[in-house]
Amino acid sequence: MNAAIIGATGLIGHYLLLNLLADTQYQTVLAIGRRAPELAAETAGIEKLIFVETQLQQLTELSLPVSIDHAFCCLGTTIKQAGSQENFIKVDHTAVIDFAKLAIEYQSQTGVKLFVVTALDANEKSTVFYNRVKGQVQKELSLLPLSKLYIFQPSLLLGERASQRTLEDIGQKFFAIASGIFIGPLAKYKPITGKLVADNMLAVAVQDKELVTDADLDNDSKLDNVIVRIIDNKQMHRLVN
């Protein structure tokens, strides 16, 4: 199989790229983005990595050297980083959709599966801008001719980022200490490491590992069906041990 990943320099994407390279089921791994991932020369499977340089606004014009079986989208920014809601939409909405369309254009003979990270409480009807944009992306992706769409909805992400997010860093430290309070109804809000999200994405992709029921899912559950599968934060904490 061949894989393509976008957002490979981010918190989740970094760990996911390492997972993809190390997994023997992937012959080629395309890392698409503005800058090449920084990997040690001895990284397992690094010889099958191909970096495809592009600006996000050029995704629709991109040519890929191989067909794609699995496409992984780990794009994500903040309004502070983006500078405006308009720029946020360009990354977290437009580029995500463009990447999905690119993967469809270069899909293998058996089609392409898309694995995308959105957010807990993503809902196209939300009054919260961030959650609404994430929900709109989920809805639009569900209408594309993908062989299957997997949506991962993490809560607050724990882990070291290449870019500094001061308030988020403070929140990480607090919630890491107070993680024991996230039980019962609060379990779905339990912070999760970027590595655990990445491990879940690989497990679902190569092991076809899924929970049997989504009875406790209450985020945009209308999307969850045969073609579209939602893996929420609570599920990710128990899907991969």
C-alpha positions in Angstrom: 0.0 0.0 0.0 1.0 3.6 -0.5 0.1 6.4 2.0 0.0 10.1 1.9 0.1 12.4 4.9 -0.3 16.1 5.3 0.5 17.9 8.5 3.4 15.6 9.2 5.4 18.3 11.1 2.6 18.8 13.7 2.1 17.1 17.0 -0.1 14.2 15.8 1.4 14.1 12.3 5.0 13.7 13.5 4.1 10.5 15.5 1.9 9.2 12.7 4.6 9.7 10.1 7.0 7.6 12.3 4.2 4.9 12.5 3.6 4.8 8.8 7.3 4.6 8.0 7.9 1.8 10.5 4.9 -0.3 9.3 5.9 -2.8 6.7 2.4 -2.7 5.0 3.3 0.6 3.4 5.7 0.6 0.5 5.8 4.4 -0.1 4.9 7.2 2.3 4.3 10.7 0.7 4.7 13.6 3.2 3.0 16.6 1.6 3.6 20.1 3.0 5.5 23.3 3.1 8.6 22.0 4.8 10.2 18.6 5.1 9.8 16.6 8.3 12.9 16.6 10.4 13.8 12.9 10.9 17.0 11.2 12.1 18.9 9.3 9.5 18.3 6.0 11.4 14.5 6.4 11.5 12.9 3.1 10.7 11.6 3.0 7.1 12.9 6.4 6.2 14.0 5.1 2.8 10.4 4.8 1.6 9.6 8.5 2.5 9.0 10.9 -0.4 8.6 14.6 0.5 6.3 16.5 -1.8 6.8 20.3 -1.3 3.8 22.5 -1.8 2.0 25.5 -0.4 -1.5 24.6 0.9 -3.2 26.8 -1.7 -1.5 24.8 -4.4 -2.8 21.4 -3.4 -5.3 21.3 -6.3 -2.4 21.7 -8.8 -0.2 19.1 -7.3 1.1 16.0 -9.1 1.9 12.8 -7.1 4.4 10.1 -8.1 2.3 7.2 -6.9 -1.3 6.2 -6.4 -2.7 6.5 -2.9 -4.5 3.8 -0.8 -4.6 5.6 2.5 -4.6 9.4 3.0 -4.0 10.9 6.5 -4.8 14.5 7.3 -3.4 16.0 10.5 -3.7 19.7 9.6 -4.7 22.0 12.3 -3.9 25.5 13.5 -5.4 28.2 15.9 -6.9 31.5 15.1 -3.9 33.1 17.0 -1.5 31.3 14.7 -3.5 31.9 11.6 -4.1 35.6 12.4 -7.8 35.7 11.5 -10.8 33.5 11.1 -10.4 33.7 7.3 -6.9 32.3 7.5 -8.0 29.7 9.9 -10.6 28.5 7.5 -7.9 28.3 4.7 -6.0 25.7 6.8 -8.6 23.8 8.8 -11.2 23.7 6.1 -10.1 24.5 2.6 -6.8 22.7 2.7 -8.4 19.7 4.3 -11.0 19.4 1.5 -8.4 20.0 -1.2 -6.1 17.3 0.2 -9.1 14.8 0.2 -9.8 15.7 -3.4 -6.2 15.2 -4.3 -6.2 11.8 -2.7 -9.3 10.9 -4.7 -7.7 12.1 -7.9 -4.7 9.7 -7.3 -6.6 6.9 -5.6 -5.5 3.3 -6.2 -7.6 0.8 -8.1 -9.4 -0.2 -4.9 -10.1 3.5 -4.0 -8.7 5.6 -1.2 -9.5 5.7 2.6 -9.2 9.0 4.3 -8.2 9.4 8.0 -8.7 12.9 9.3 -8.3 14.6 12.7 -11.0 17.1 13.6 -12.0 17.9 17.2 -14.2 16.9 20.1 -17.6 18.5 19.8 -17.2 19.3 16.1 -20.6 20.1 14.8 -21.6 22.1 11.7 -24.4 23.8 13.7 -22.3 24.8 16.7 -22.3 28.4 17.8 -18.6 28.0 18.6 -16.6 29.1 15.5 -13.8 26.4 15.9 -16.3 23.6 16.4 -18.5 24.8 13.6 -15.6 24.8 11.1 -14.5 21.4 12.1 -18.1 20.1 11.8 -18.5 21.7 8.3 -15.3 19.9 7.2 -16.7 16.6 8.5 -19.9 17.1 6.6 -18.2 18.1 3.3 -15.8 15.2 3.5 -18.7 12.8 4.0 -20.1 13.8 0.6 -16.9 13.0 -1.3 -16.5 9.7 -3.2 -14.1 8.1 -0.7 -14.1 4.4 -0.2 -14.2 5.1 3.5 -13.8 8.1 5.8 -12.5 7.9 9.4 -12.9 10.9 11.6 -10.8 11.2 14.8 -12.1 13.7 17.4 -9.5 14.3 20.1 -10.0 16.5 23.2 -7.1 18.7 24.5 -3.9 17.4 23.0 -0.9 16.7 25.2 2.7 16.7 24.0 5.5 19.0 22.9 4.8 21.1 19.8 7.4 22.6 17.4 5.5 25.9 17.8 4.7 27.5 21.1 1.1 27.9 22.2 1.4 29.5 25.7 -2.2 29.1 26.9 -2.4 25.6 25.5 0.9 24.7 27.2 -0.5 25.9 30.6 -3.7 23.9 30.0 -1.6 20.8 29.2 0.3 20.9 32.5 -2.9 21.4 34.5 -4.9 18.7 32.8 -2.0 16.3 32.9 -2.0 16.7 36.7 -5.7 16.6 37.0 -6.4 13.7 34.6 -8.0 11.6 37.3 -11.0 13.8 37.4 -12.1 12.7 33.9 -14.3 9.9 34.8 -18.0 9.1 34.2 -19.7 11.8 32.1 -16.4 13.7 32.0 -14.5 10.8 30.4 -15.0 12.1 26.9 -13.1 15.3 27.8 -10.0 13.5 29.1 -6.8 15.1 27.5 -5.0 12.8 25.0 -1.5 12.7 23.8 -0.7 13.3 20.2 1.1 10.0 20.1 -2.0 8.1 21.2 -4.1 9.8 18.5 -1.5 8.8 16.0 -1.4 5.2 17.3 -5.2 5.0 17.0 -5.0 6.2 13.4 -2.5 3.5 12.5 -4.5 0.8 14.3 -7.7 1.7 12.5 -5.8 1.9 9.2 -3.8 -1.3 9.2 -5.6 -3.5 11.7 -9.1 -2.3 10.8 -9.5 -2.0 14.5 -12.9 -0.4 15.5 -15.2 -0.5 18.4 -18.4 -2.5 17.8 -20.7 0.2 19.1 -20.8 4.0 19.3 -23.7 4.1 21.9 -21.9 6.7 23.9 -21.2 8.9 20.9 -23.1 12.2 20.9 -21.1 14.4 18.4 -22.6 14.7 15.0 -23.7 11.0 15.2 -25.7 11.3 11.9 -22.4 11.1 10.0 -21.5 7.8 11.6 -22.5 5.0 9.1 -21.1 2.3 6.9 -18.8 4.6 4.9 -18.1 7.2 7.6 -16.7 6.1 11.0 -16.3 8.5 13.9 -13.7 7.6 16.5 -14.2 10.1 19.4 -11.9 11.0 22.2 -13.3 8.5 24.7 -13.0 5.7 22.2 -9.4 6.6 21.4 -8.5 6.2 25.1 -9.7 2.6 25.1 -9.2 1.5 21.5 -5.4 1.3 21.7 -3.8 0.1 24.9 
